[in-house]
Each structure stands twice: as C-alpha cells, then as structure tokens.
Amino acid sequence: MSSRKSERLSCRVQGQTAIVSLEDMEIWDGADLSRLREILTRMIIDDGYRSVGVDLSSVKYIPSGFFGMLYEWYESGVEISLCSPRRHVAEMLWFRMFFVLDSGDTYRLSDAEVRYNTPNEQVEYHRRAFMQADDADELDEIPETQVQRFGGETGSRSWSLLLGGGDVASGVSGTGRAGTRGG
C-alpha cells in the first residue's frame, strides 16, 4: 500500500470507543480493507478496546467483506459503531439489516431483534422493515400537487377530468342517443 493511503487513515478515542477515520477514501479496495483490519485488530487485541468505531463520512462504497469483519468482532463481544455514513452506504443491505441508530449520526451494530429467530423469521422481519422504510421514503418524495380541472366537448358529449392529491376522478356526460343496430 502506498504511504499516501497510510496517511489518510487516523485514529482517535472518544469516551471508551476507539474510532478509525478514513479521511478521503471514497471507494475502498482490498488493500484498504486489509489495512483497516490491521488497525482495528491492533486496537482490539493489543490495546484492549471493547468498543470500536469507523468514521464513514467520506466513504461512498465499501466491500461486503467489511461487514463480515465487523460481525466477527461483534460476535466476540466487541461493540461496533459506524459514524456519519453517507446515504448510499446507509442503504446497503447489510447496513439496513444490522445497524440501528444510536445517537446523532452514529449507528451501532445489533442483531438483538432477530438473534434467536430462525433464518426464515429473520428474512421476514427484515422484509417487513425494508418495505416500511421504502414506503416512508416514497411518501416523502411525492411532491405537493394542486387540483386542476380539465374539460371539453366532443360532439354531443362533454367531459371533465379532475387531477390532484394523487386522486384521479373523471366524469362523462352526454346528450347524444345510443346507436342501435339491426333492422
């Protein structure tokens, strides 16, 4: 790994938590993940921290191996936090499944909601949670609308269409005669 990449990684202690910051690494590769694993291992094993965090404020993409690494430590009793994730990272499947908002913009790894459920129950739990989150997001994205009425006449028929608020109502009225067939 280049020395430039080493310089972009810094550590700080906040309370009882050691936090690694990846300053301007928007997209991680295998070397970045390896370096991060090395730093976190040193903080957990050598320095004895039982609570670690990773500042993701500049990160746009993370390889899935990152979550596997974090989950192994979580299962060994280490508290894992992710700080300031960008929206794209926070929408990743593993993030949505296992991280809960702790405070401010810090998320904590937790599987408490599903730990003792069967795999099928876990999938169903997360499917419901995702659907609720997606539905809420869709509602937030619907712009306000104004009611507008359109109308006109075609031959002996008049029509109107009312649009607004997500509802569509139309009415057709006519004064013409129904055609008949036959003789």
Secondary structure as GFF3:
##gff-version 3
##sequence-region A 1 183
A	DSSP	alpha_helix	3	7	.	.	.	ID=ss1
A	DSSP	beta_strand	9	14	.	.	.	ID=ss2
A	DSSP	beta_strand	17	22	.	.	.	ID=ss3
A	DSSP	alpha_helix	30	41	.	.	.	ID=ss4
A	DSSP	pi_helix	42	46	.	.	.	ID=ss5
A	DSSP	beta_strand	51	55	.	.	.	ID=ss6
A	DSSP	alpha_helix	65	75	.	.	.	ID=ss7
A	DSSP	beta_strand	79	83	.	.	.	ID=ss8
A	DSSP	alpha_helix	87	90	.	.	.	ID=ss9
A	DSSP	alpha_helix	93	98	.	.	.	ID=ss10
A	DSSP	beta_strand	99	103	.	.	.	ID=ss11
A	DSSP	beta_strand	106	109	.	.	.	ID=ss12
A	DSSP	alpha_helix	119	141	.	.	.	ID=ss13
A	DSSP	beta_strand	148	154	.	.	.	ID=ss14
A	DSSP	beta_strand	157	164	.	.	.	ID=ss15
A	DSSP	beta_strand	167	174	.	.	.	ID=ss16
###
